Every structure is written in structure tokens, then in C-alpha cells.
Amino acid sequence: MTPPTHAPGRETGEIALPEAKMHLYRPGEPVSARIVKSETCTAPKAAGFVRHVEFDVSGTLLAGNVLPGQSIGVMAPGHDDKGRPHAVRLYSVASPSRGEDGRGNVISTTVKRTIDEHWETHKLFLGVASNYLCDLQVGDEVKLSGPNGKRFLLPRDMGAHDYLFFATGTGIAPFRGMVTDLLESGVSSKVTLVMGAPYTTDLLYDVFFRAKAAAHANFTYLTAISREKQADGHDRMYVQDRLTTEREQLLPMLASERTLVYICGIAGMEMGIFQQMARLLPPSALEQYIQADDAALADVNNWNRKMLNKQIKSTRRVFLEVYA
């Protein structure tokens, strides 16, 4: 099954997006799926525990109806400390449009175990849904809802654009599916992915993306490691710093009217990217992605997230999916 050509959908500014199916299953009436794979997707010495989990949704409305960039809801069994059923948790889909099996019957997500300590009580806190998902074994059933999301998607006409993806942590999940869809569609578009992590061992799907980059000349895979020196000799860096180290490739890309920017990961990363774009791009290129008032442009180094959607607004050529 090849990636869809994206049948006519709604218009979003100048970008036509596919008509994504939404809420085929509500949290109050979820559907059962079966775990068919659960494997670690970080290096053995990584600081966190992240798993790639695949669900068999054959025979349900989810089969063939989930696009990269959407999310699915997971209902963990049991109740919270107030006696209420656990609320649905949303997880980004990591599979391409064809699914993991080529027929849309197996979809996947990327799950990081949440293990923390309560600030006041100093007691161990375990994320309910993340640990539930990571503990499931092949053959176990899980309740799913969704799909959710209709904005963070590849455009209907994939070949009409070039793509610059920025990810941190499990924010890499939608780009695993998007990159696969783009490369399998045969488009000649330039596709660049910048993946950020504290250490090299924390990179997710690193072998997968390196193999894709080796096989496709139009795909560039870059990493940004914030707590150790880069393999290419550069110092510690965040994802936005690749706009400087790879400026000969990325700045002309951003100056092009073809390019779309997608950002997914921890909240706050988008501000660093916007600041770096404001420092490096001429006004004619910057305004394709960011609309900022004169006061903000005069003091780029002091931008903060409180200014977003007020003094600083991203255009429809920027797709954001960030979380706390």
C-alpha cells in the first residue's frame, strides 16, 4: 500500500491539507486493539526508557484512517485518587499512512515512561498511561480512541513543498511517519529533520533515520546534542543551532517559498527556533514564517513564550505541536 495522494481536503491559508478522519472512537466508547510489538527505541545506556509500541487495529474504523501527525487516545484501566476513571492520554502516531504492515492495520506510537518525584512529598510518581503502555506485552489488549488532530499534517500536494522538521524527545514520533510517507511517495522535495536530545544515547529511531538518509539523496538527517560534543566536532547545541552550523543548506531552504516548517516536542523549543530564524533570515524570508512587531524585532534576544500569539505570531507555513 503506497502513501495516499491526499484526496481533496480543506484549505488552510495557502496550504491545502487532507481531510483527516476525526474521533472515529470517543473516549467513552473506545475500541479494543492488540499489542503486536513493544521494543526499546533508545540505546541501552539512555537516561530514560522509551518504547516503540505497535497496535493491531484490523477490523476497526482506525484501520487505514490514521495519518502521521494525528494522535490516538489510550485509556488506562483503574481509577484516580478521587475514584474517577483515568482520563484519556493522547499519543502521537509514529507510523506512516500505510501503517507498519503496509495495509493500515497496524499503527504505532512512541512512549516514554514517566518516572518522577513529587516536589512536596518526595514520593515516587509514575505516569499512569505511559507505564501502563510500556508494561503491556505482545498479545495484550488496550482500549483506544481517536484519531485526533487535523492541522499537524503533511499537505495534500506533498510534492509542492520542501520540509524542515524539528523534533525533541518523543516529538520525533510524527516525523517517523511523515518522512516515510514523503520518501515512499517518490517526490523530489528536500526533506530535512533536526533531532535534538541531551545525549547521543537518547536519540530515538536513530538507526532508522540514518538508513533513510543513506538511501535517499533528498533526505538530510541532523542531530543536535545539548550535553555533549557533536559527532561532527561541533560543540554542544540545541536544535535551533543547526540553522547556524548548516546555514549554507538551511537558510536558502527557508528563503524558498516552497518550504514548510514543522516543530514537535517540549514546549519552549519553538521560541529558540523562532529567535534563531529572526537573527539569521532577512525580513523577506522571515515574514514567511513569523510575524513580529517592531519592538520584538528590535530585541530578539529577550523573546519569551508569553509573547507568542501577541507580539510574535507564526504563519500558516509553520506547524506546531508542543507539550509541557
N, C-alpha and C positions, 0 to 999 in steps of 0.2 A: 504494500500500500504506500503510494507516494504522498508527500505532504500536499495538502489541499491548495488549489489555486486561489482560494478565498473568494467564494461567490459574492455577488454584490451585497454590500452591507451599508451601514450608516456612514455619513460623512462627519469627520471631526476636524473642523477647520479645513486645512488643505490636505489632511491625511485621511484617506478612506480606510476604515477598519472593518474587519469581518464581522458578520452578525453572530456574535458568540451566544451559545446557549447558556441560560442562567437559571439557577435554582430548580433544576430538574427534581431534586430531592431537598426538602426542607429539614432543618434540624429536628423538628417534631415528628417527621416521618422519614427517617433515614433509610438507606438501603444497605444490605449486607454485602461485603466484599471479602475476598480471601487473600491472605498474605501468601505470595509466591516467591518472594526473595527479601532478605534483610541482611545487608552486609555493611561493614565499616567502609567509609569512603575518605578516611584520613590516613596518614602514616601511623605506624604503630606507636610512636613516641609523641603523638599530638597531645596538646594540653586538654582538649575537650573530646567528647565522644559524639561522633556524628555518624548517622546511618543512612544508607540509601534503601528505601523500603518500596516494594512493588506490590500492587493490589490487582487481583483478577476481578474485573468488573463485567465480564462477559454475561450477556443475558439481561443487563440492566440498561437504563437510559443513559448512563455515563459512557458506555462503550461507544467510541468514535465521536463523542461530543465534548471532549475536553481539549482546550487549546493551551499551548505554552503561554505563561503569563497569567493564567487563571489559578484559582486555588480550590481546594476541596476542604470540607469540614470533617473533623474527626470527633466522635462522641466517645469519651472515655466512660466506662461504667462506674457506678458508685455515685456518692453524693458529697457535696462540700460540707464545711463545718457548720453550715446553717441548715443542713438537711435537704438542700435542693440538689437536683441532678446537676452534674458537672456541665458547665456551659460548653458549647461547641468551640473548638480551636481550629483556626484556618491554617493550612499549609500549602505553600506554593507547589504547583505541579512541576516535576523535573523531567517529564517525558515529552517527546515530540508529538506532533498531531497524530501520527500513525501509531502511537503507543510504543511500548517496549517490545511488543510482539509483532509489529508491522500491520496489525489489523485493528488497533484501537481498543483491544480487550484488556490490556494490562497497562495501568498508569502508575506513576511513581511520585515520590516526594523525598525531600531531604530533611532529616530530623536531627536536631542537636539536643542531647539530654540536658535539661535544666537542673543543675545541682548548685544550690546556693545556701547562704546562711542568713537567717533573719537578723536584721540590723539591731533590734532591741533585745530579743530573747537569746540570740546566738544559737538557736536551734537550727538543725539542718532542714532545708527546704528543697523538696523535689517537685519539679514541674509535673503536673498531673498527666496531661496528654502526651508530652514528649517522652516521659519514661514509660508510659503505657505502650506507646507505639514501638519504642526501642526494645521493649521486653517481649513483644509478640514473636511467635515462632512461625515458620512456614506451615501453612495449613490452618492457622488460627483465623477466625472471622473478626471483622471490625465493622462498625457502623459508620457510613459516610454520608455527607450531604454535599450539595453543590451541583454544578460548579459555580464559582463566584468570580466576578470581575469581567469588565467589558472594555476597559481602557488600556491596560498594560498588555498590549498585544502587538504582534507584527502587523504591518499594514496589509491591506488586501492585495495590492500590487507590490510584491516583495522586491521585484527587480528594479523598481523605480527609485530605490533609495540605497544609500550606504548606511552602515550601522556602527555606532560606538557604544559598547556596553561597559558599564562599571558595576562591579559587584564586591561585596564583602561578606564573609561568613556564608550562612545558608542562603543569602541573597543570590548565590550562584545558581540556585535551582531553576528558575525560569529560563536562564540563558543556556542551560544544557539542552533544553528542548528547542529554543529558538535557533541556536547555532545549527543544530541538527536539521531543522526544517529548512533553513536558508541554504545550507550546503547541499542537501539532498534535492533541493528544487532545481539546481543547476544554474541559478542566477550568477552573474559575474560581479555582483555587488561586493564592495570592500566591507569586510566584517572584522572588527577589532574588539577583543574582550580584554579588559583590565581587571584582574582578580586580586583583591587585597586580603592579607592575613597577617597576624602577628609574627608567625614563624613559618618557615617553609613546610614544616610538618603539618601545619594547619590548612594547607591548600586542599580544597575539595575538588574531586574529579580531575586532578592534575594530569594523570596519565591519559585520561580520556581526551582532554583538550590539546595536549601535546601531540597526540596521534592525529587529531583532526587538522592541526596546523601543519603537520608534516605532509598530509595528504592533499591539502587544498591551498593553492598559492594565494587565494584571495582572503584567507583567514589568518589573522595575526593574534596570537595569544601572549599577553604580557602579565607578569605578576608584580606586585608591589608589597614587599615585606617590611613591616614597620618596626620590628625589634631585632633585626639582624641584617647584615650586609647582603646585598643582592648577589645572585649567582653571576650576573654580568659585570660585577665590580662596583656598581653604584652603591652609595650609602643607603641607610635606612630610608624608607619612603612610604607615603600613603598613595592611594590610587591617583589622586589629582597630580602628583608629582610626575607621573608618566607623561603628562602633557608637556612637560619641560624636557625630560630626557629623550622623548621620542617626538620632539616638536617638528622635525622635518617630515615626519609621516602624518602626525595627528593634526597639526594646525592647518595644513592645506585641506585635510578631510573636513574639518569644522568650518572652513571657509566656503565649502561647497554647498550649494543649495539642495543637494541630494541627501545630506547626512541627517540622521535621526539619532538622538542620544537617549539611552535607557540607563536608569540608575536604580539599583536594588540592593538593600542591605540595611545596616544600622542607621538610625536617624542621626543626622548631623553630617553624614558623608557628602550629602548633596551641596551643603554650603561650601565645603572645601573645594569641590569641583567648580561651582559657580565662581568662587573667588579667583581660582586659577585661570578660568576662561576669561574673566574680566581683566586680568593682568596681561594676558598673552594675545588676546584677539583684538583686531581693530574693531571700531564701533560697528561697521557694516556687517561684520561676521557675528559679533556678539549679540546684536539685536535679533538675530535669527533664533536664539535660544533663551535670552534673558532680556527682560525689560526692567531697567532700573532708573530711579530718578537721579537728578544731578547730584544731590547731596550724597547718595550712596556711592555713585561712581567716583566721587572725589575722595572717598575714604574706604576703599575696598578692603584694606587690612582689618577693619573693625566691623565687618559684616557679621551678623549673628542670625540665628534661626527665627528670632522674633520679627525680623524684617521681611521674612518670606510672605508673599501674597499681599504685602503692603508696599514697601519701598522697592522690593525685588520680586519680580514675577517671572516664572518660566513660561515659555511659549508652548504652543501645541506640538512643537518638534522635540520636546523633552518629555519623557515618560518616567514617572517617579513611582516607586514602591518601596517606602522605607518604614521601619518599625522601631519601637523603643527597645 
